[in-house]
Amino acid sequence: MNRTDGENTTAAPGGNDDLAGLRFHVAWCPEDETYVATVAEYPLLSWVGDTRLDALCGLERLVERTLDGQRRDHESATDRVDALR
C-alpha cells in the first residue's frame, strides 16, 4: 500500500485522556482510494475510512478498546497473583 503524506497529531483527538500523547497519523492511500489512520505507539493497529475523520475516529475507538482490554488483563493477572499469596 502506497501512502501519500498525511497529517500527524499528538493531541487526544476525541478528548479522551487515555489517548493523550499518542501519535496519530492519517494518510491518503491512492491505491485503495481511502484514508488510513495509524498510531505510532501501536504499529499493528490501523483503520481505514472514507474521510480523514472516519479513519481517525475509527482508530480512536479501536485504541480505546485495546487499552480497556490491557487494563482488564492486567487486573485479572494481578488478581491471580494475589490469590496465590
Buried (B, 14 or more C-beta within 10 A) or exposed (E): EEBEEBEEEEEBBEEBEBBEEBEBBBBBBEEEEBBBBBBEEBEEBBBBBEEBEBBBBBBBEBBBEBBEEEEEEEEEEEEEEEEEE
